Amino acid sequence: TADAAPFSDFMVAIDAYYMFRQENAFINLGPTVGYRHFFVDDITIGNFVDTADASFLPIGAAGRITIFGIWRAGADAGYAIGLSNYLDGGFYFRPLVAVDILDFLELNAAWENIWDDLIWGSFQIGAKLEF
């Protein structure tokens, strides 16, 4: 499987989580769904050439551990459905680390791979709001 890096060097993502959490729990688990949009130059697979962007809908499970009350580490894993006409979709895995800044705001960094015909990898920096 080839790397998608030559075709895309920027992407945007959004995720929604529902964590089955208990107050002061060490481990929290829950479902997650998201959207990934890779901005693509030209993709050539065999004789097929497409310049359309690549989009995925990742659906999976999320797990987080809390360390010292403000640090979190964990991973998301599941299946990313290919939304673009040339994508089949595939398994995805996203380990991450995070720090709580306020009671409702978290800053995080993650690395994600989606294994389609190509490996769609991304380094992500983001923020999470808790409701």
C-alpha positions in Angstrom: 0.0 0.0 0.0 1.4 3.4 -1.0 1.4 6.6 1.0 -1.0 9.4 0.1 1.4 12.1 1.2 2.5 13.0 -2.4 -1.1 13.8 -3.3 -2.3 15.8 -0.2 -0.4 18.0 2.3 -3.4 19.5 4.1 -6.6 18.3 5.6 -9.4 19.4 8.0 -11.2 17.2 10.5 -14.1 17.4 12.9 -15.1 14.7 15.5 -18.0 14.1 17.9 -17.7 11.9 20.9 -20.0 10.5 23.6 -17.9 9.2 26.5 -19.5 6.9 29.1 -17.6 8.6 31.8 -17.8 8.6 35.5 -16.5 11.4 37.7 -12.7 10.9 38.4 -12.5 7.7 36.4 -9.1 6.6 35.2 -10.5 5.1 31.9 -13.3 6.4 29.8 -14.8 4.8 26.7 -17.4 5.7 24.1 -18.4 5.9 20.4 -17.1 8.5 18.0 -17.9 9.7 14.5 -16.1 12.3 12.4 -15.4 13.8 9.0 -12.0 14.1 7.2 -11.4 16.2 4.1 -8.0 15.9 2.4 -7.2 18.6 -0.2 -5.8 16.7 -3.1 -3.6 17.6 -6.1 -3.8 14.8 -8.7 -4.3 11.1 -7.9 -3.3 8.4 -10.4 -4.3 4.9 -9.6 -3.5 2.6 -12.5 -5.0 4.4 -15.6 -7.4 6.4 -13.4 -6.6 10.1 -12.8 -8.8 12.2 -10.4 -8.3 15.6 -9.0 -11.2 15.5 -6.6 -10.5 15.9 -2.9 -10.7 12.9 -0.6 -13.3 12.7 2.1 -13.9 10.0 4.8 -16.5 9.4 7.5 -14.7 7.6 10.4 -16.9 5.7 12.8 -15.4 3.9 15.7 -14.7 3.6 19.4 -12.6 6.0 21.6 -10.7 5.2 24.8 -9.1 7.7 27.1 -7.0 7.5 30.3 -6.6 10.5 32.6 -3.2 11.1 34.2 -2.8 13.6 37.1 -6.2 15.0 36.5 -5.4 17.2 33.5 -3.4 15.0 31.1 -5.2 12.5 28.8 -3.9 9.9 26.4 -5.8 7.4 24.3 -6.8 6.2 20.9 -9.7 6.1 18.4 -10.1 3.1 16.2 -12.7 1.9 13.7 -13.7 2.0 10.1 -13.4 5.1 7.8 -16.1 5.1 5.1 -14.8 6.6 1.8 -17.1 9.4 0.7 -15.3 10.3 -2.5 -16.1 8.2 -5.6 -12.6 6.6 -5.8 -12.3 5.7 -2.1 -13.4 2.4 -0.6 -12.7 3.2 3.0 -10.7 1.2 5.5 -9.5 0.7 9.0 -8.4 3.8 10.9 -6.3 4.3 14.1 -5.7 7.6 15.9 -3.6 7.7 19.0 -3.6 11.1 20.8 -2.4 13.1 23.8 -4.2 16.0 25.4 -4.2 18.5 28.2 -7.2 20.2 29.9 -6.8 24.0 29.9 -10.2 24.8 31.5 -13.0 22.6 32.7 -14.6 22.7 29.3 -11.6 23.1 26.9 -8.9 20.5 25.9 -5.9 21.0 23.6 -4.8 17.8 21.8 -2.3 16.4 19.3 -2.9 13.2 17.3 -1.5 11.1 14.5 -4.0 9.3 12.3 -3.8 6.7 9.6 -6.6 5.5 7.3 -5.8 2.4 5.3 -7.7 2.6 2.0 -5.9 1.8 -1.4 -3.5 4.4 -0.1 -2.4 5.2 3.5 -4.0 8.5 4.4 -1.9 9.8 7.3 -2.2 13.1 9.1 -0.7 14.9 12.1 -3.5 16.8 13.9 -3.6 19.6 16.4 -6.9 20.6 17.8 -9.2 21.7 20.6 -12.1 19.9 22.2 -15.1 21.6 23.8 -17.0 19.6 26.4 -20.7 20.1 26.9 
